Amino acid sequence: MSLAVCADVGSTYTKVAVVDLAAGVLAGAASAPTTVGTDVLHGLDAAVAAATAGLGARDVPWYVCSSAGGGLRLAVIGYEPLVTAQAGRRVGLSAGAHVVHVAAGRLGAADLTALRAARPDVVLLVGGTDGGDADTVTHNATRLARARWRRPVVYAGNADVREQVTGLLRDAGVPVTDADNVLPRIGVLAPASARAAIRAVFLRHVIGGKRLSRGARFARLVRAATPDAVLTGVEVLADTLGGDLAVVDVGGATTDVYSVLTPDERATGPGREVAGSLWRARTVEGDLGMRWSAPGVVRAAAEERLLTDGEADDLGAAAARRAADPAFLAVDDVERAVDRRIATLAATVALRRHARGAATGERAGRDLRDVRMLVGSGGVLRHSPPDVSGQVLTAVLADHAGGWALPRAAAAVVDADYVLAAGGLLAEEHRGAAQALLRQHLRTH
C-alpha cells in the first residue's frame, strides 16, 4: 500500500489517520492525549505508532495540522467597521484563525492598548479598495511601527500603497507579509491570497513561537492550522458532492460551523453585501462548547428560548461541573444524556448564528436551504452510537423556531472516522485520494 500519515494535534487529543492513497480509505487510526505539558511530539509519535502498528509504514509522508496551544489568534485592523474590517474578519475566519480583536478606523493610543491586551499571534492589516482610501491604512501602519509592534503582520489592503505600507513596517522591524487586497472593490471579497499568507505566517512564526516542542521537527511537520485544514476538507467534499454543504463541529471550548454555498445572483444583485460574500466560510462560537464553554451553551440556549428557567438551572449545574473539570467523562447514562443535551443545544445555537449572519457579519445571513448534507463532528458525536449522534443532527435540522431557513433536503452524517481534517491535509498533493476518502467515509446509508 501507498500510505500517508495524517495527524491533527489538538489542544486535548492528537488524532491520527493512516490513509491508503491508492484506495482512498483508512488503513489505521488512533488517538493519544496531546502532551502540551512536555513536548507535543511525545503524544504525536505515540499516536502515529499506534495507528501504524502492523502496517509496515516506514518512511511514509506525514501531513500534520495543529490547534494546540490555542491555535491561531488573529487581530484585524480595517478602514471601516462594516466594510474592510468586516471583510478582513471573514477572511481571517476562513484561514483557520480565532479572531480575537477587530479595530476599524485610525488607531489611537486606546486602540493600541486594546490590541495588545487581545494578545494576537498575527495582525491582518486591511483598508481601502484598490485605488481608494489610503490615508487610514498608512496611518495605522505608522502607528504600529512607532509602537514597536513585533508580532507578524499580514498586509492585504489597498494595492496602490502596498510598498509604502510594508516598507514602513519593515523599516521598524515589524515582520510583515504582503497579500492581495481582500476587498479590491466594493462587493468583491477575495480571500485566497490573504488566507495563504496567514497560513504561511502561522507556520513560520506561530507554531515555533508557542514553544510546543523543543526542537524544530514539529514546526517542519505542521502544514496548517486545524480549522484551515478542516475547511479545505469541507471544500473538497462539497466539490465532490456537487452541492451546498454544512458542518458543525462541537468541541470542548468552541463550536465551529463551516458552510460551502454555490454562488448565485446574490453576489451581484441589489441585495449584495458591501463587504462581499464569502461562499466558503467558517465561524467560531467561542462561548459554546462541551467542557470549558458548557455554561455558555446554557446561557445562549436560554436566550434563544430553547430552555425554560427550570431547565436552565438544572442544566447549568451540570455545565458548571464540566467547565470546572475539562477532563470530565460521562460514565453513566444520566451524564451521557446531559452531554447529548449540551451538544444538541450547542449545535443548534451555532447553526442559528451562522445562518442568520450574526457570526459572519452578513446582513442577509447565509442561505442554507440548498444544503445537501449536514456533517456533525466533535468527540461527543464521534464517540456516541450512530442513533444517538443522529438524534443531535436531526434536532438541528428540525429547528423551526430559529428564524433561519432550514435545509430542504439535507442528509445527516457524522464524521465518525475524523476524515475531514485528513482530506484537507491531502488535498493539495493527493486530491484524488482526498476525494475518495471523504466520499467513502462520509456517505449516507
TANOR-V959186 format. One record per helix or strand of 3 or more residues. SS is the DSSP state (A for helix, B for strand). FROM is the first residue (numbers start at 1). TO is the last residue. If there is no record, write none. Layout:
{{SS;FROM;TO} {SS;FROM;TO}}
This chain:
{{B;3;9} {B;13;20} {B;25;33} {A;40;52} {B;61;66} {A;68;70} {B;72;78} {A;84;94} {B;97;104} {A;109;118} {B;122;125} {A;135;146} {B;152;155} {A;159;171} {B;176;178} {A;192;209} {A;217;221} {B;222;225} {A;226;241} {B;244;250} {B;255;260} {A;265;267} {B;280;285} {A;294;303} {A;309;324} {A;333;356} {B;371;377} {A;379;382} {A;386;397} {B;411;414} {A;420;426} {A;431;441}}
